[in-house]
């Protein structure tokens, strides 16, 4: 059975820690790779830079993507994922603090699978992450991999 990896693309150290704690509290034990900016996320996904030795066929089960990132923003990361033959079916969940309707629309227009605004309250955040993990890692049928 293939391991189910989560790629978290987040530049805020507090939000990274909060997400890790929320996953632990929800008993989600999947490996989580953290990319702290959009460029690192793209390097990971497309096996460039420090990830050049990574097997390109091993893609994450789900990407949790913030929008407002240094170097390459989340919108561009989403577009790159959808324009690549190998990653175009990869589930991408936007996990952001933005509640701007223009951001929501742009994400869905560019192929996001889900848009979740980060709750301010820790317990609400844990609950949201628990639902995310349950759905994307257990219930959801993964799309066939493109080789």
TIMIPA-300179 format. One line per 10 residues: their letters; for each residue x, y, z of N, C-alpha, C. Coordinates in nm, 4 decimals, padded with zeros to 6 digits. Example, Ala and Ser with C-alpha at 12.3 -4.5 7.8 and 13.67 -1.06 7.14 Angstrom:
// residues 2
as	01.3190 -00.5690 00.7800 01.2300 -00.4500 00.7800 01.3200 -00.3300 00.7800 | 01.2850 -00.2250 00.7080 01.3670 -00.1060 00.7140 01.2900 00.0030 00.7870
// end
This chain:
// residues 147
xxxxxxxxxx	00.0833 -00.1181 00.0000 00.0000 00.0000 00.0000 00.0878 00.1243 00.0000 | 00.0586 00.2144 -00.0868 00.1346 00.3370 -00.1016 00.1100 00.4296 00.0174 | 00.2191 00.4916 00.0671 00.2001 00.5815 00.1802 00.1325 00.7099 00.1333 | 00.0520 00.7648 00.2214 -00.0233 00.8856 00.1897 00.0437 01.0040 00.2576 | 00.1043 01.0891 00.1758 00.1815 01.2026 00.2238 00.1017 01.3311 00.2046 | 00.1120 01.4191 00.3033 00.0504 01.5512 00.2962 00.1605 01.6513 00.2646 | 00.1382 01.7366 00.1666 00.2301 01.8476 00.1399 00.1637 01.9742 00.1921 | 00.2229 02.0337 00.2953 00.1748 02.1590 00.3508 00.2606 02.2706 00.2948 | 00.1983 02.3661 00.2279 00.2704 02.4800 00.1725 00.2277 02.6022 00.2531 | 00.3155 02.6424 00.3440 00.2818 02.7463 00.4423 00.4094 02.8184 00.4849
xxxxxxxxxx	00.4059 02.9496 00.4871 00.5247 03.0259 00.5243 00.5248 03.0751 00.6689 | 00.4128 03.0682 00.7361 00.4030 03.1180 00.8726 00.4395 03.0064 00.9707 | 00.5516 03.0211 01.0452 00.5931 02.9153 01.1391 00.4848 02.8803 01.2420 | 00.4087 02.9781 01.2875 00.3010 02.9515 01.3839 00.1929 02.8641 01.3221 | 00.1575 02.8916 01.1963 00.0552 02.8115 01.1292 00.1054 02.6706 01.0973 | 00.2348 02.6580 01.0687 00.2932 02.5247 01.0464 00.2816 02.4427 01.1744 | 00.3223 02.5014 01.2858 00.3154 02.4336 01.4145 00.1711 02.4017 01.4520 | 00.0822 02.4966 01.4286 -00.0595 02.4772 01.4584 -00.1163 02.3607 01.3775 | -00.0791 02.3522 01.2505 -00.1260 02.2433 01.1648 -00.0721 02.1094 01.2134 | 00.0569 02.1060 01.2495 00.1151 01.9822 01.3030 00.0425 01.9383 01.4293
xxxxxxxxxx	00.0181 02.0315 01.5199 -00.0514 01.9989 01.6449 -00.1944 01.9524 01.6177 | -00.2604 02.0179 01.5232 -00.3979 01.9794 01.4891 -00.4009 01.8384 01.4307 | -00.3036 01.8043 01.3467 -00.2967 01.6693 01.2907 -00.2720 01.5662 01.4013 | -00.1813 01.5984 01.4926 -00.1539 01.5070 01.6040 -00.2785 01.4865 01.6895 | -00.3465 01.5959 01.7222 -00.4676 01.5864 01.8047 -00.5766 01.5066 01.7347 | -00.5756 01.5098 01.6023 -00.6752 01.4369 01.5251 -00.6303 01.2938 01.4956 | -00.5148 01.2573 01.5495 -00.4565 01.1239 01.5317 -00.4266 01.0919 01.3857 | -00.3923 01.1940 01.3099 -00.3524 01.1743 01.1703 -00.2003 01.1602 01.1700 | -00.1545 01.0412 01.1381 -00.0125 01.0081 01.1509 00.0622 01.0116 01.0177 | -00.0035 01.0555 00.9135 00.0605 01.0581 00.7827 00.1815 01.1502 00.7837
xxxxxxxxxx	00.2790 01.1152 00.7017 00.3963 01.2014 00.6873 00.3518 01.3356 00.6289 | 00.4089 01.4436 00.6828 00.3783 01.5762 00.6299 00.5091 01.6409 00.5857 | 00.5129 01.6785 00.4605 00.6251 01.7534 00.4059 00.5847 01.8999 00.4116 | 00.6750 01.9863 00.4581 00.6452 02.1291 00.4653 00.7326 02.2039 00.3658 | 00.6677 02.2816 00.2811 00.7366 02.3744 00.1913 00.7016 02.5143 00.2402 | 00.8036 02.5951 00.2692 00.7800 02.7243 00.3316 00.7618 02.8393 00.2338 | 00.7635 02.8092 00.1066 00.7292 02.9099 00.0053 00.6869 02.8370 -00.1216 | 00.6299 02.9125 -00.2148 00.5788 02.8514 -00.3367 00.6866 02.7885 -00.4225 | 00.8052 02.8489 -00.4253 00.9143 02.7945 -00.5061 00.9580 02.6583 -00.4528 | 00.9656 02.6455 -00.3192 01.0029 02.5168 -00.2603 00.8969 02.4111 -00.2895
xxxxxxxxxx	00.7703 02.4501 -00.2862 00.6620 02.3563 -00.3173 00.6760 02.3044 -00.4603 | 00.7031 02.3944 -00.5526 00.7196 02.3533 -00.6928 00.8430 02.2660 -00.7098 | 00.9519 02.3000 -00.6402 01.0721 02.2160 -00.6462 01.0402 02.0752 -00.5957 | 00.9660 02.0661 -00.4855 00.9301 01.9350 -00.4316 00.8441 01.8570 -00.5318 | 00.7397 01.9204 -00.5800 00.6465 01.8512 -00.6692 00.7113 01.8080 -00.8000 | 00.8019 01.8917 -00.8528 00.8597 01.8643 -00.9838 01.0053 01.8188 -00.9773 | 01.0504 01.7821 -00.8560 01.1820 01.7208 -00.8345 01.2974 01.8074 -00.8851 | 01.2954 01.9325 -00.8455 01.4027 02.0254 -00.8806 01.4784 02.0671 -00.7556 | 01.5914 02.1378 -00.7757 01.6675 02.1909 -00.6632 01.7061 02.0828 -00.5647 | 01.6829 02.1090 -00.4350 01.7228 02.0123 -00.3319 01.6415 01.8830 -00.3380
xxxxxxxxxx	01.5350 01.8819 -00.4176 01.4518 01.7621 -00.4324 01.4788 01.6894 -00.5649 | 01.5892 01.7214 -00.6308 01.6164 01.6639 -00.7633 01.6337 01.5120 -00.7597 | 01.6677 01.4556 -00.6454 01.6828 01.3106 -00.6347 01.5547 01.2374 -00.5981 | 01.4480 01.3108 -00.5747 01.3208 01.2516 -00.5350 01.2546 01.1829 -00.6538 | 01.1871 01.0723 -00.6283 01.1168 00.9994 -00.7343 00.9932 01.0798 -00.7769 | 00.9871 01.1241 -00.9016 00.8747 01.2078 -00.9461 00.7398 01.1362 -00.9474 | 00.7416 01.0033 -00.9409 00.6154 00.9286 -00.9386 00.5529 00.9281 -00.7993 | 00.6296 00.9646 -00.6978 00.5789 00.9693 -00.5609 00.5270 01.1099 -00.5316 | 00.4010 01.1301 -00.5621 00.3426 01.2613 -00.5364 00.2548 01.2530 -00.4116 | 00.2341 01.3654 -00.3456 00.1523 01.3622 -00.2234 00.0096 01.3196 -00.2521
xxxxxxxxxx	-00.0598 01.2800 -00.1463 -00.2007 01.2447 -00.1567 -00.2849 01.3712 -00.1645 | -00.2421 01.4741 -00.0927 -00.3146 01.6005 -00.0907 -00.2154 01.7142 -00.0629 | -00.2438 01.8304 -00.1197 -00.1661 01.9510 -00.0930 -00.2547 02.0473 -00.0160 | -00.2040 02.0943 00.0988 -00.2697 02.2005 00.1744 -00.1925 02.3279 00.1417 | -00.2566 02.4179 00.0697 -00.1866 02.5314 00.0084 -00.2361 02.6654 00.0607 | -00.1434 02.7416 00.1184 -00.1728 02.8791 00.1552 -00.1636 02.9630 00.0279 | -00.2275 03.0778 00.0263 -00.2249 03.1628 -00.0923 -00.1130 03.2657 -00.0907 | -00.0941 03.3286 00.0230 -00.0006 03.4408 00.0319 00.1342 03.3898 00.0790 | 00.2194 03.3577 -00.0204 00.3492 03.2962 00.0034 00.4608 03.3795 -00.0569 | 00.5811 03.3708 -00.0004 00.6953 03.4380 -00.0639 00.7401 03.3626 -00.1898
xxxxxxxxxx	00.8152 03.4315 -00.2716 00.8760 03.3817 -00.3963 00.7719 03.3517 -00.5039 | 00.6874 03.2526 -00.4828 00.5814 03.2181 -00.5776 00.4535 03.2043 -00.4957 | 00.3501 03.2813 -00.5314 00.2284 03.2757 -00.4494 00.1474 03.1487 -00.4766 | 00.0500 03.1240 -00.3895 -00.0304 03.0032 -00.3991 -00.1087 02.9905 -00.5286 | -00.1507 03.1031 -00.5845 -00.2248 03.0989 -00.7117 -00.1360 03.0404 -00.8215 | -00.0097 03.0828 -00.8256 00.0832 03.0330 -00.9280 00.1178 02.8866 -00.9047 | 00.1299 02.8473 -00.7781 00.1551 02.7061 -00.7467 00.0383 02.6219 -00.7966 | -00.0829 02.6662 -00.7678 -00.2027 02.5944 -00.8129 -00.2051 02.5824 -00.9656 | -00.1767 02.6912 -01.0353 -00.1746 02.6877 -01.1824 -00.0697 02.5892 -01.2336 | 00.0485 02.5905 -01.1717 00.1558 02.4998 -01.2154 00.1159 02.3537 -01.1928
xxxxxxxxxx	00.0511 02.3270 -01.0801 00.0047 02.1908 -01.0515 -00.0946 02.1465 -01.1587 | -00.1880 02.2316 -01.1924 -00.2922 02.1951 -01.2896 -00.2407 02.1887 -01.4336 | -00.1312 02.2559 -01.4624 -00.0779 02.2552 -01.5991 00.0258 02.1463 -01.6233 | 00.0565 02.0664 -01.5216 00.1530 01.9589 -01.5368 00.0791 01.8265 -01.5487 | 00.1164 01.7472 -01.6446 00.0492 01.6205 -01.6726 00.0469 01.5273 -01.5507 | 00.1550 01.5213 -01.4754 00.1643 01.4273 -01.3639 00.0856 01.4742 -01.2414 | 00.0784 01.6053 -01.2198 00.0146 01.6562 -01.0979 -00.1245 01.7147 -01.1202 | -00.1729 01.7159 -01.2402 -00.2995 01.7867 -01.2671 -00.4195 01.7298 -01.1921 | -00.4142 01.6024 -01.1514 -00.5249 01.5414 -01.0765 -00.5032 01.5470 -00.9243 | -00.3900 01.5966 -00.8829 -00.3545 01.6019 -00.7414 -00.4537 01.6890 -00.6645
xxxxxxxxxx	-00.5173 01.6357 -00.5598 -00.6097 01.7180 -00.4816 -00.5371 01.8334 -00.4129 | -00.5895 01.9536 -00.4318 -00.5329 02.0739 -00.3713 -00.6414 02.1411 -00.2879 | -00.6123 02.1531 -00.1589 -00.7026 02.2197 -00.0660 -00.6389 02.3530 -00.0291 | -00.7076 02.4600 -00.0589 -00.6598 02.5925 -00.0211 -00.6912 02.6087 00.1272 | -00.5879 02.6361 00.2050 -00.6013 02.6557 00.3491 -00.5399 02.7911 00.3800 | -00.6254 02.8919 00.3925 -00.5783 03.0296 00.3985 -00.6611 03.1135 00.4938 | -00.6093 03.2276 00.5275 -00.6848 03.3206 00.6123 -00.7693 03.4158 00.5277 | -00.7500 03.4160 00.3978 -00.8231 03.5072 00.3100 -00.9693 03.4658 00.2939 | -01.0579 03.5620 00.3146 -01.1997 03.5371 00.2865 -01.2492 03.6260 00.1735 | -01.1553 03.6767 00.0934 -01.1893 03.7594 -00.0219 -01.2564 03.6732 -00.1295
xxxxxxxxxx	-01.3737 03.7143 -00.1724 -01.4476 03.6373 -00.2734 -01.3696 03.6245 -00.4038 | -01.2903 03.7254 -00.4372 -01.2097 03.7189 -00.5592 -01.1054 03.6072 -00.5477 | -01.0509 03.5838 -00.4272 -00.9550 03.4746 -00.4066 -01.0244 03.3391 -00.4172 | -01.1414 03.3284 -00.3559 -01.2182 03.2040 -00.3625 -01.2474 03.1693 -00.5081 | -01.2965 03.2667 -00.5831 -01.3300 03.2447 -00.7249 -01.2069 03.2060 -00.8057 | -01.0967 03.2772 -00.7845 -00.9737 03.2491 -00.8602 -00.9222 03.1084 -00.8318 | -00.9331 03.0661 -00.7078 -00.8864 02.9308 -00.6734 -00.9704 02.8242 -00.7425 | -01.1006 02.8379 -00.7355 -01.1864 02.7395 -00.8026 -01.1717 02.7467 -00.9541 | -01.1573 02.8677 -01.0083 -01.1370 02.8820 -01.1533 -01.0099 02.8126 -01.2000 | -00.9112 02.8024 -01.1094 -00.7831 02.7405 -01.1450 -00.7701 02.5970 -01.0962
xxxxxxxxxx	-00.8820 02.5380 -01.0540 -00.8823 02.3950 -01.0268 -00.8635 02.3512 -00.8828 | -00.8805 02.4403 -00.7860 -00.8731 02.3972 -00.6460 -00.9868 02.2987 -00.6182 | -00.9588 02.2009 -00.5340 -01.0619 02.1031 -00.4973 -01.1458 02.1501 -00.3800 | -01.0886 02.2376 -00.2981 -01.1586 02.2853 -00.1804 -01.0941 02.4159 -00.1351 | -01.1721 02.5000 -00.0685 -01.1227 02.6283 -00.0173 -01.1679 02.6387 00.1275 | -01.0726 02.6394 00.2183 -01.1042 02.6449 00.3606 -01.0337 02.7646 00.4227 | -01.1136 02.8481 00.4880 -01.0562 02.9619 00.5601 -01.0118 02.9120 00.6961 | -00.8887 02.9446 00.7326 -00.8344 02.9012 00.8613 -00.9155 02.9635 00.9736 | -00.9700 02.8809 01.0605 -01.0395 02.9352 01.1779 -00.9383 02.9985 01.2740 | -00.9785 03.1019 01.3438 -00.8918 03.1685 01.4398 -00.8792 03.0851 01.5669
xxxxxxxxxx	-00.9850 03.0212 01.6099 -00.9886 02.9419 01.7318 -00.9187 02.8073 01.7100 | -00.8281 02.7699 01.8015 -00.7526 02.6453 01.7880 -00.8432 02.5230 01.7805 | -00.9447 02.5165 01.8646 -01.0338 02.3995 01.8649 -01.1110 02.3880 01.7333 | -01.1509 02.4992 01.6774 -01.2171 02.4971 01.5464 -01.1178 02.4526 01.4387 | -00.9922 02.4966 01.4517 -00.8892 02.4579 01.3558 -00.8636 02.3075 01.3628 | -00.8533 02.2528 01.4849 -00.8346 02.1080 01.5020 -00.9504 02.0328 01.4378 | -01.0715 02.0814 01.4601 -01.1896 02.0181 01.4026 -01.1841 02.0211 01.2495 | -01.1457 02.1362 01.1936 -01.1353 02.1486 01.0473 -01.0295 02.0532 00.9921 | -00.9139 02.0453 01.0582 -00.8061 01.9567 01.0130 -00.8480 01.8107 01.0261 | -00.9196 01.7784 01.1319 -00.9697 01.6419 01.1494 -01.0602 01.6033 01.0325
xxxxxxxxxx	-01.1521 01.6905 00.9965 -01.2419 01.6639 00.8838 -01.1634 01.6543 00.7529 | -01.0672 01.7440 00.7359 -00.9818 01.7414 00.6165 -00.9113 01.6066 00.6040 | -00.8460 01.5660 00.7134 -00.7716 01.4404 00.7115 -00.8607 01.3212 00.6859 | -00.9727 01.3159 00.7539 -01.0659 01.2058 00.7362 -01.1127 01.1973 00.5912 | -01.1507 01.3106 00.5353 -01.2021 01.3096 00.3986 -01.0927 01.2765 00.2966 | -00.9836 01.3547 00.2937 -00.8842 01.3414 00.1876 -00.7938 01.2202 00.2026 | -00.7733 01.1709 00.3249 -00.6804 01.0604 00.3451 -00.7488 00.9254 00.3651 | -00.8797 00.9270 00.3987 -00.9487 00.8010 00.4254 -01.0673 00.7803 00.3310 | -01.1599 00.8738 00.3267 -01.2845 00.8562 00.2528 -01.2681 00.8755 00.1020 | -01.1988 00.9810 00.0630 -01.1871 01.0165 -00.0790 -01.1150 00.9077 -00.1585
xxxxxxx	-01.1685 00.8750 -00.2748 -01.1040 00.7836 -00.3682 -01.0018 00.8647 -00.4466 | -00.8756 00.8258 -00.4352 -00.7699 00.8989 -00.5051 -00.7850 00.8831 -00.6564 | -00.7504 00.9900 -00.7295 -00.7541 00.9775 -00.8758 -00.6416 00.8847 -00.9225 | -00.6617 00.8176 -01.0345 -00.5543 00.7333 -01.0872 -00.4287 00.8171 -01.1153 | -00.3139 00.7602 -01.0858 -00.1865 00.8295 -01.1105 -00.1556 00.8247 -01.2597 | -00.1025 00.9344 -01.3070 -00.0596 00.9412 -01.4473 00.0881 00.9083 -01.4497 | 00.1266 00.8099 -01.5318 00.2675 00.7725 -01.5331 00.3413 00.8263 -01.6507
// end
